[in-house]
Structure formats: structure tokens, C-alpha cells
Amino acid sequence: MNALVVAGVLIVLLGISYQTGWSKSRGLVTADGVKVHSRPQYHGSFTAIWAMVPALVILLLWAWFGGGITHNYTVSQIPQDILVSLDQAGLNGAIIRINALASGYGVAGEIAPWEQAAGDALRSFNFLTFAGTLILAVVAGGAGLAYARSRITARLRARNSVERVVNVLLLACSAVAILTTVGIVASLVTEAFRFFTFINPLDFFFGTVWAPNNAGGTNYGSYGLLPLLAGTLMITAIAMLVAVPVGLMSAIYLSQYAPKSFRAVAKPLIEILAGIPTIVFGFFALVTVGPFLRDFGNAIGLQISATSALTAGIVMGIMIIPFVSSLSDDIMNQVPRTLRDGAYGLGATQSETIRNVLLPAALPGIVGAFLLAVSRAIGETMIVVLAAGNAPILRGSPFEPVSTITVSIVNQLTGDTDFTGPQSLVGFALGLTLFVVTLCLNIFALYIVRRFREQYE
């Protein structure tokens, strides 16, 4: 309820401030012989910014410090003789009960008189602080509105000021993505370094046995990465062998050969696969594809396990077909029509035009689609959990159960974890490995794109 009130007040303040600046600017425009530097909408935006910034600063300050202030006030409402008898768990329980009474939800068991008094006091405190903060924010916003309105003149460069604010907001949004990536990498590197204080990095990166000892103690077990890496790459390779040919060929057909009526039906049906939850694909692999491959192998004399790298790879390839098909189709449709018309004018057939003109021109986007598909395959978990068999053994046959890096991360971080031993810290080392593998794929993709782009140009 409080959030809705705050949002409503801010919207009203925004509308009033924008209209105030816009109206004064319009009054300047209608005056005889007056030329203004900026349009009325910029003056309105200028006023709205000056009104919103102080109000938002006050609300953010209360959001930052209000929790601690409220906590201290709640503790102060507990009688001193009761407070000294409570340990930390008891104090937390008492605060929870007081907050529940203040919110009106009630508590279980008998309510002590001091609890009811503390709940009533906290309710009044929350109302007064909320109302005071909101009024202070409105007053500050109104002061900013009045100041901005007083500055509106014919020569005020409101457009420049608004555009600077917009540039700062865009820079902040860009910085969020960069800082998020830096934070993720920093956390992975830090925790992975802690893991390597327990396990030798050579034993981790070149070990062939994955057998962690989750029972604790000084016997940590074996943390060889190679079985997990081999299983991950094997399943990814099988998935790409399924997804890339089917996805690319379907994109070529839909963009170059298919009638518009067929394309209008076929493309949405293909993209439906991208909206199916991966757990559904996992059940499909476990119940349908796995038994089918096992029976098919028995028919031709091959020993194929129902849960194997082949089962997981095929179903994963079906899952990522829309990523390859839809993105490749969009990229090929963006190739200028003049390139294809020029090839036809030189006597090239449609297939020759596709092979020698269309695909080279669309290669950067197609490689990006392949890279997205590979990244999705490497990071997939649920299909592998249900269909691959969860056997962290170094194997060379796709017909046998395997395990992957993502499945091992789930296994090691499931249950109670204290992140003080290698049993849980290994998850960060595995995550860092996935990050490095994806980074290498990006570098390889950039190399391929530049090489073929230079050849095309």
C-alpha cells in the first residue's frame, strides 16, 4: 500500500511539474518577438527533473537508513528487564512478533501486554515516519519545481540540460551491465581462489576422477574436471549437430523458398519450441527419446543406454533449433535485396546466390546465432539432469551415461552449504570454467567473422 501511495504521489508531482514548465514556456513563445532556445517540452522536462530529483533523493535516503532506525525504535520499545534476558534468537523472535502486531496480522500464542504496547507504538511510528518522509519529499520536490520555473527564460538552454541528464541515465544503464559482469567475474575468481587453497589446480584441471567427499573432514576426495568437461562438450557437440543443420536449412527455406502463407504458419510453430520449459524437454527425453534410442540400438546391435549423452544431446538440439532458425532467418532477411538482384543479373541461380552472396553477407549474424545456441547448450541443466545419467566418468562413447559441469554445480550446491570447504566452493571453480569456455567461444566466433568478412569484402 505504501509503495502505491509513493508511486501515486511521484506521478502527480511529475505531471504537475512538467505541465508547469511547459505552460510557462508556451507563454514565452506566444509573446511578440520572443525567440526561445528550446521547445516547450524541454522546459517541461527540465522542470520535472528538478522536481523529481530532490524527492527521489529523500525517499532513497529513507529507504537506505529507515530500516535501521525502525529496528532501533522497535528494540527501544522492549522493556529493559525483558531485553537483557533475551539472546539474539529471542530478540529476533520478539521483533518479528512486534512487527506482526504492528502490521495487524496478529501472532500465535498469548500476547504479552508489553508486546501489544510495542506493536501499537511501532504502528504509530511507521505511520508518522512514512507521512513525514512523504511530506518532506513533496516539499523538496515543490521547492525544486519553483526553482526550475524561476529559471525558465527565453534563452534558457533547457534542451542541453535535459540531454545531459539523459546521457547520464544512458551511461548509468550501460554501466549496470558492465559492473554486473565485473561483479560476477570477481565473485567467481575470489571464491575459486579459495577453492584452490584446498585443491591443487593441476589436480582440478587435469584430473580424470570426479569423486568429491561431501561428508566433510580433511579427506576432500577427487575433483578432476576432465570427466565433466568431456561430458559437457560431448553433449554440446551432439546438440549442435542436430540444431545447426536443421535450424539453418529451415531458415534458408523460410526466408528464400517458402510461400508467405506457409512462412506465416511455420515460423511461429518453430518458435514455440523456445517457449517450452526445459523440464518438459527433460521429461520428453527421459520418457520418449531415451527408450526409443535404447530399443533402436538393440534392433541394430548397439548397446545404447536410455540415459546417455546421445539422448541429452538430441533433445537439447531440438530445444535450441528456434534460436538458430529464427535468428538466422531474421539476419538473412536484412541482407539488401540489391545484392541478390545483382547476382541474378549476372546469371547466378537461386542456390548459387544463396551460397555465394546471401550466406557470406549474413555470416556475422549467423555466427552470432550459432554462438547463442552453443552458450545455451553449455549452460543447460534440467535436460542433462534427467537424460544424461549423471555419471561423472571420463567416457569416449556417446551411448553411455555422462555428467556435465552444470549438473555437478547443482549437486554440490544442493542442501546445507557453508561455503567454507571445497565441497561447496568447487561450484565457483566450475562456474569460472564455464565462463572461460564461453569467452573462448566468443573469441573464436569473432575470428571467424572477421576472416570471412574480409574475404567477402
Secondary structure, DSSP 8 states (H G I E B T S, - for coil): -HHHHHHHHHHHHHHHHHHHHHHHHHHHHHSTT---SS-HHHHHHHHHHHHHHHHHHHHHHHHHHHHHHHHHHHHHTS-HHHHTT--HHHHHHHHHHHHHHHHT---SS---HHHHHHHHHHHHHHHHHHHHHHHHHHHHHHHHHHHHHHH--TT--HHHHHHHHHHHHHHHHHHHHHHHHHHHHHHHHHHHHHHHTTS-HHHHHH---EEE-TT-SS--EEE-SHHHHHHHHHHHHHHHHHHHHHHHHHHHIIIIIS-HHHHHHHHHHHHHHHHS-HHHHHHHIIIIIHHHHHHHHHHHT----SSSHHHHHHHHHHHHHHHHHHHHHHHHHTS-HHHHHHHHHTT--HHHHIIIIIHHHTHHHHHHHHHHHHHHHHH--HHHHHHSB------S-TTS-B--HHHHHHHHHSS---SSSHHHHHHHHHHHHHHHHHHHHHHHHHHHHHHHHHHH-
